[in-house]
């Protein structure tokens, strides 16, 4: 491809912003970013702890209400848990009998 000898790119004037980077205190900025990051982390963890504690209080309130309204609830829950455990034991035993690794 031949480019003509009198070919020129168009002239565009773009204003350039001058920034003096020597005035930026990088260590101070890094320290502030680190400080704000720690504060954000503390706030997040604190909020999580408060939410967990509130959840525990609500759980206790619900359990108290349920036990007051239905005193046999604990016995019933224990029976359901025992039944679920026996089913899980049977399933595990049957699965282990069918396992291809059993004969290996």
N, C-alpha and C positions, 0 to 999 in steps of 0.2 A: 504494500500500500504506500503510495506516495503522498506525503503531506506537503502542501504548498509552502514555499519558503516565507510567504507573507501571512501565514496562519497565526492568529493570536487568540488566546482565551479571553472571554469577556471580562471586563473590569467591574468588579463589585466592591463596593465599600462597606465593610462590616465593622461596626464599632467594637473595639476590643476593651474589655474591662480589665483594668490593672489591679492585681491583688498582691499585696506585699505579704508573702508567707512567713517572712522572718519575724513578724509581729505576733504570730500565733504561738501560744505557749502549749505545745503538745503534751508535756507531762501533766500540766494542770488540767487540761481537757480530759486526759486519760484517767486522772484521779477522780474527777467529777463523774465521768461515765461509770467508773467502778463503784463509786459511792451511791449513785442513783440505782445502779443494778442491784446492789446489796439491799437497798431500801425496798425496791420492788419485790425482791425475793422474800424479805422478812414479812412484807405485807401479804404476799401470796401464801406463805406458810402459816402465818397467823390466822388468816381467813379460813384456811383449810382446817386448822385445829379448832377454831370456833364452830365451824359448820359440823365437824365430827362430834364435838361436845353437845351441840344442840340436837343432833340426830340421836345421840345416846339418851338425852333427857326425854325426847319424844318417844323413843322406844320403851323406856321405863314407864312413862305415863300410859302408853297403850297397853303394856303388859299388866299394869295395875288395874286399869279399867276392865280389861278382859277377864282377869282373875276374879274381880269383884262381881262381874255379871255372870260368870260361868266358873264356879269353883272347881269343877272337874276338868277344866281345860288342860292343866298340867299333866294329868293322868292320860287324857286323850292324846295329847301331843307325844308323850312318851310311847304310847301304844303305836302311833303312826310311825314314829322314828324306828322302833324295834321292827315293825313290819317291813319298812323300807330297807333296813339293814339285812334282814333275812332274804329278801328278794335279791339284793345286790350280791350277797354271798352265793346264792344259787346260780345267778348269772355268771359270776366270776368262775365258779367251778365248772359250769358247762362250757364257757369260752376256753378255759385252760385245757379241757379235755379235747377240744377241737383244734387247738393250736398246732400249727405245723412245727413249731419249735419244740413241742413236747417230745417228739420222737427223735429229735436231732441229737 
